[in-house]
């Protein structure tokens, strides 16, 4: 039987690899089932040497990218810090944050990689194979694959390749800043992942979903926001 996220702390690395290989068989890179009305950003905050993890999912309207709700969870992780297996530290808390949301978003952009991963199982893909909501990854650093630096102007793109296969994109979300690395997680196409990134990129390097998720999780970690699910009043400012 495949280990549940609640059991990840007890896994050996060899067992975690088996989980990744099994979940990889369920990846679906077909088109989104419906138009996007809401998009969420998902992020976590933890110290590499700490067991305490702060996780958050922030929901935004897709039309104007205004936050409308958020879900925050504080949890404990005992899975070791091992590159390529970080999802086993982070996904259980994100699943908790997702499950406490009474209304699910249409898409979730995760701070991390989707299929641009040695075993195609970055955190966005891992999460996306466990929940029904389509996911994509938006990472700040390359993890796997080769790419040519995109042009320095906004919206420039180059493909991330594993040999001859395209597994993601280096996307210049703002002129003269480092690119972000976009790849589908699950239940969307390569082209859709890039189109979503372009739609949600505004004045900053990070697209609004993951930028807001990072902001809210840090407010949570410093005690300025409370755990749980909260809808945002139209007059609240963050």
C-alpha positions in Angstrom: 0.0 0.0 0.0 1.2 3.5 -0.9 2.3 5.6 2.1 -0.1 8.4 3.1 1.3 11.9 3.7 0.7 11.4 7.4 3.1 8.5 7.3 6.0 10.3 5.5 8.0 10.9 8.6 8.7 7.2 9.0 9.9 6.6 5.4 13.4 5.7 4.5 14.8 7.4 1.4 14.5 4.2 -0.6 10.9 4.0 0.4 10.3 7.6 -0.5 11.8 7.0 -4.0 9.3 4.1 -4.4 6.4 6.5 -3.5 7.7 9.0 -6.1 7.9 6.3 -8.7 4.4 5.1 -8.0 2.9 8.6 -8.0 4.7 9.4 -11.2 2.5 6.8 -13.0 -0.6 8.9 -12.1 0.7 12.2 -13.6 -1.7 13.7 -16.2 -0.6 16.5 -18.4 -3.9 16.9 -20.3 -5.7 20.2 -20.6 -7.5 21.9 -17.7 -11.0 20.7 -17.2 -12.6 24.1 -16.9 -11.7 27.9 -17.2 -9.9 29.3 -14.2 -11.9 31.5 -11.9 -9.7 31.2 -8.8 -6.0 30.5 -8.4 -4.1 29.8 -5.2 -0.5 30.1 -4.2 1.0 27.6 -1.9 4.2 28.1 0.1 5.9 26.8 3.3 8.4 28.3 5.7 10.8 26.2 7.8 14.3 26.2 8.9 16.4 23.5 7.3 17.3 22.2 10.8 13.9 22.6 12.4 11.0 20.3 12.6 8.4 23.1 12.8 6.8 23.9 9.4 4.4 26.7 8.6 2.3 26.1 5.5 -0.2 28.4 3.7 -2.5 28.4 0.7 -3.8 31.8 -0.5 -6.7 32.0 -2.9 -6.9 34.9 -5.4 -9.5 35.8 -8.0 -8.0 35.0 -11.4 -9.4 38.1 -13.1 -7.7 40.7 -10.9 -5.4 38.6 -8.6 -7.0 40.0 -5.5 -6.7 37.6 -2.4 -10.1 36.4 -1.2 -9.2 33.6 1.3 -6.3 31.8 3.0 -5.6 28.6 4.9 -2.7 28.3 7.3 -1.3 25.3 9.2 1.5 24.8 11.6 2.8 21.3 11.7 5.8 19.1 12.5 8.0 17.3 10.0 10.7 14.7 10.9 11.6 13.7 7.4 15.3 14.6 6.7 16.4 17.4 4.5 17.4 15.6 1.3 17.5 17.4 -2.1 15.0 15.8 -4.5 12.8 14.6 -1.7 11.8 17.9 -0.1 8.2 17.2 -0.9 8.1 14.6 1.9 8.9 17.4 4.4 6.4 19.9 2.9 3.5 18.2 1.2 1.8 16.8 4.4 1.3 20.3 5.8 0.1 21.6 2.5 -2.4 18.8 2.3 -3.7 19.8 5.7 -4.0 23.4 4.6 -5.9 22.2 1.5 -8.2 19.9 3.4 -9.4 22.6 5.8 -10.5 24.8 2.9 -14.3 24.5 2.4 -14.1 25.9 -1.1 -11.2 24.7 -3.3 -9.4 26.9 -5.9 -9.4 25.9 -9.6 -5.6 25.8 -9.8 -2.8 25.9 -7.3 0.7 27.4 -8.1 3.2 25.9 -5.7 6.5 27.5 -4.7 8.7 24.8 -6.1 9.0 22.5 -9.1 6.5 20.4 -11.0 7.8 17.9 -13.4 11.1 19.7 -13.8 12.6 17.2 -11.3 14.9 14.2 -11.8 12.0 11.8 -11.3 9.3 14.3 -12.5 8.1 14.5 -8.9 8.7 18.1 -7.6 6.5 19.3 -4.8 3.9 20.8 -7.2 3.5 17.4 -8.9 3.6 15.5 -5.7 0.9 17.6 -4.2 -1.1 17.5 -7.5 -1.1 13.7 -7.5 -2.7 13.7 -4.0 -5.5 16.2 -4.6 -8.0 16.8 -7.3 -7.0 20.4 -8.0 -4.6 21.0 -10.9 -1.2 22.3 -9.9 1.9 23.9 -11.4 5.3 24.8 -10.0 7.0 28.1 -9.9 10.6 27.8 -8.5 13.2 30.5 -7.8 16.1 28.2 -8.7 16.7 25.5 -11.3 16.8 21.9 -9.9 17.1 19.7 -12.9 17.5 20.0 -16.6 19.4 22.4 -18.9 18.2 25.8 -20.3 19.6 28.7 -22.2 19.3 32.1 -20.4 16.2 33.8 -21.8 16.5 37.4 -23.1 16.6 40.1 -20.5 13.2 41.5 -21.4 9.9 40.7 -19.6 8.0 37.6 -20.9 11.1 36.1 -22.5 11.1 32.3 -22.3 13.4 29.4 -22.9 12.7 25.7 -22.5 14.1 23.5 -19.7 15.3 20.3 -21.3 16.1 16.8 -20.1 17.9 15.6 -23.2 15.3 16.1 -25.9 12.3 16.4 -23.6 10.9 19.7 -22.6 10.1 19.6 -18.8 9.5 23.3 -18.1 10.4 26.9 -18.9 12.8 29.6 -17.7 10.5 32.6 -17.6 11.6 36.2 -17.3 8.7 37.6 -15.3 10.3 41.1 -15.0 12.9 42.7 -17.2 16.5 42.5 -16.0 15.8 40.2 -13.1 16.5 36.4 -12.7 14.0 34.1 -14.4 11.6 31.9 -12.5 11.2 28.2 -13.4 7.8 27.1 -14.5 6.6 23.5 -15.0 3.2 21.8 -14.8 2.5 19.8 -11.7 -0.5 17.7 -12.5 -3.7 17.9 -14.6 -2.6 20.7 -16.9 -0.5 21.1 -20.0 3.0 22.5 -20.5 1.5 25.5 -22.4 -1.1 26.1 -19.7 1.5 26.3 -17.0 3.4 29.0 -18.9 0.2 30.9 -19.8 -0.8 30.9 -16.1 2.6 32.2 -15.0 2.4 35.0 -17.6 -1.1 36.0 -16.5 -0.2 36.1 -12.9 3.2 38.0 -13.2 2.7 41.6 -12.4 5.2 44.1 -10.9 7.4 41.6 -9.1 9.7 38.7 -10.0 7.4 36.2 -8.3 3.9 35.8 -9.8 1.2 37.0 -7.5 -0.1 33.6 -6.2 3.3 32.5 -4.8 4.3 36.0 -3.8 1.1 36.4 -1.7 1.5 32.9 -0.3 5.1 33.7 0.8 3.8 37.0 2.4 1.0 35.3 4.3 3.1 32.4 5.5 5.7 34.9 6.9 2.9 36.9 8.6 1.7 33.6 10.1 5.2 32.5 11.2 5.7 35.9 13.0 2.3 35.6 14.8 0.5 38.3 12.7 -2.0 35.9 11.2 -3.7 33.0 12.9 -3.9 29.3 11.8 -7.1 28.1 10.1 -9.2 29.1 7.1 -10.1 32.7 6.7 -12.0 34.7 4.1 -10.7 38.1 3.4 -13.0 41.1 3.8 -12.9 43.3 0.7 -11.8 46.2 2.9 -8.8 44.4 4.4 -5.4 45.4 3.2 -2.4 43.1 3.2 
